[in-house]
Amino acid sequence: MHLMTWKRAVLSVCFVLTAMLGHSQDLIVKKNGEEVVGKIVKVGEDTIHYRMLSEEKGPLRFVLRNDVSSMQFATQPSQRQLNQLPQSNDEYATASAIPTGTGASRNYTPEELMYQGRHDALMYYKGQGPLWGTAGATFLLPPVGLVTGIVTAAVPPNVDNLFHPNYQLMKEPVYREAFKKQAHKRKVGKAATGFGIGFGSLIALALMLGA
C-alpha cells in the first residue's frame, strides 16, 4: 500500500515538473526530425539563435534556418513555419554570436573563434562511424574491438570531409584547431562508448544463451 502511494507521489511530481518545463521552453524542429529544446533569443535571416534552459545567461547556440522545418514558442504553443517567424533582437546574442557564412566580414577575437569552433564541432560532428564500427568489432571479437577502438580514436577526424556551416571561419587557424580538437575528443568518446556497447551486448547474449 505504501509502495503504491509512493509511486503515485513520484508520478505526480514528474507530471508537474514536465508540465512546468513544457510551458517555459521553445522547440525547434529540424527537417531531419531532430528536436532542439531551449529558449529562442534571436531569429535572423540565415540562423536561429537560442540558449539552453539551464544556461539563461550562458553561451549562445544556433541552427541554420535551412535545416529547420518549424518552431514552437512557449508563449504560442502552435507550431510556426519559417515564413511566419518574427524577427527578434537580443543584445547578448548580437554581441557574442558569430553569424554563419560571414567569417570574412569582420575580425573576430581568438576567444570567439575558439568558442565557435568547439560549438560547431559538438553540433555537427556525430561520430557514428567510430561508435558503431567499434561496437560491431567488439561484439564479434572483444580483443579486435579494443584494438579497433584505440586505432580509431588515435586518428583525428578530417575536418575537410566533415559538414560544418562556417566554411569561411574554417580558414581561420584558431577556429580550425578548436573545431578539430573538439571533434577529436568526441571521436574518442564515441569509440569508447562503442566498445562498451559491443562488450555489453556480448555479455547480455552470453547470459541469455546460458540461462
N, C-alpha and C positions, 0 to 999 in steps of 0.2 A: 504493500500500500504506500509506504513511504517512498519506495523507489519510483512508483508511478507519479506521485506528487512532484518528486524532484525532477523527473523527466519533463513534466508539463511546465514546470517553472523555467527550466533551461530553454525549452522551445519558445516559451513566451518572450523571454529576454532576447533570444536570437531574432524573433519576429519583429520586436520593437526596434532593435538595432538596425535590422535590414530596412525597415520602413524609414527610419531616420536617415540612413545613408542614401536611400533611394530618392529622398526629397532634397538632397543637398549636392548631388553630383550631376555633372553633364556627361553625355555619352556621344562618342564619335564612332561611327560605323564605317569601316573601310570597305572597299569594293570586294576584297578577298574574304569578307566575312568577319575579320578581326574587329573586336570592340575595344575602344580605349576609354577608360573611365577617368575623369578628372574635372578640373574647373577651367572652362574656356575663358581666356582673358583677351584674346585678340583674333579677329578674323581678317586676314589680309588677302591680297589678290592671288598669291601663289601658295601661301601657307596658313595653317590654323594653329595658333599657339595656345598652350594650356599648361596648367600645373597639376601635380598630383595633389590629392585631397590632404595628404599628410604633410605637404610642403607649401603652405599658404604663401609664404614669402620666399620660397626656395627657387631653384633654377627653373628657367622656362624651357619647355619642351615643345616640339612642333611636329605636325604631319603635313604632307603635301596635299593640297586641295584636289589634285588629280587622282589621289589614292582614296579619296573619301566619297562615299555614296550619299550619306545623310548624317544628320546630327540631331541630338535631343537635348534641350536645355532643361535644367532642373525647374526653372520657373515656368516653362512651357512644355509640358510632357509630350505633346505630339511631335513626331519627328519632322524635320525640315530638310528639303532638298537643298543643294548648294546654291541654286539661284534664288533661294528665299532667305539666305543668311544675311544678317545685318553686319555692318562694319562697326567694330568697336575699338576703343583705344585703351591702352594700359601703359602708364609711364615707365614702369619697370620693364615691361616687355619691349617697348620701343628702345630703351636704353641698353638692354642687355642681349637681345636676340640678334643672331646673325642671319639675315634673310637668305633663303635658298637662291642659288644662281646669281648672286651679286658679289662674289668673292673679290672681284677686281674693282668694285665701285668705290671702296674706301679702305683705309688702313685699319686693321684690327690689332688689338693688343695681343701679346702672346697668351695671356690668360684666356681671352675669348676664343682664340684658335684652339687652345688645348682643350677647353671645356667642350666646344662644339665637336671636335674630333672624337672625344670619348663618347659624347652623347650619340653621335651618328653611328658609331661602331656598335653600341649597345642596341640601337634601334634596328639597324639594317643587317648586321651580321648574325645569322641564325645558328650556324654551326651544326646543321642537321647531318651533314656528311660524316664528320668525326664522331658524332653521337651514335648514329645507327651502324656505322662501319665498325666501330669498336665493340658495340653491343653484340652484333652478329658474330664477329670473330671470337669474342669471349664465350658466347653461348656454345659455339661449335667446339672450341678448344681453349680453355682459360689461359694457358701459357702464351698461345699465339695472340689472344686478345690483349693480354698485358703488353706484349711487345708492340702490337699494332697501336695501342693507345699511346705508348711512350713515343714511338716514332712520329705518330700523327701530331701529338702535342708539341713536339720539338720543332716542328716546321711552322713558322709564322704564315698566316694566310696571305695570299697575293692580293693586295688591295686593288690592283688594277683590274682584277677579274671579279670584284665584288660590286654589287649595286650600292650606290650611295648618291644622295641628291646634290651634294655640293662639289661638283666637278671642278669648279674654279678654285675652291678652297683646297682641294686635294693637291694643287700645285704649290701650296704653302708648306714648307718643311715642318713647321711646328704642328699644323693641323694633321698632316700626313702621318707624322710619327705618333701623335696621340691616338689617331684612328687605328694605326697598325698595332700599337701596344695593347689597346683595349680589346681589339678583335682577337689578338693572340691569347690574352687572358681568358676570354670567353671560349676560345677553341680548346684550351687546356681543360677548362671546367667541363665542357661538353664531352671531351674524351674520357675524363674521369667518371662522369655520370653514365656514359655508355658502358664502361667496364662494370659499374655497379649494377646496371640494368641487366646486362648479359649474365653476370655471375649469379645475381638474384634469381633470374629466370631459370638458370640451370639447376640451382638448389631446389627451387619450387617443383621443377619437373622430376627431380630425383625423389623428393618426398612423396609426390603423387604416385610415382611408379612403385615406391617401396611400401605404400600404405596397403 
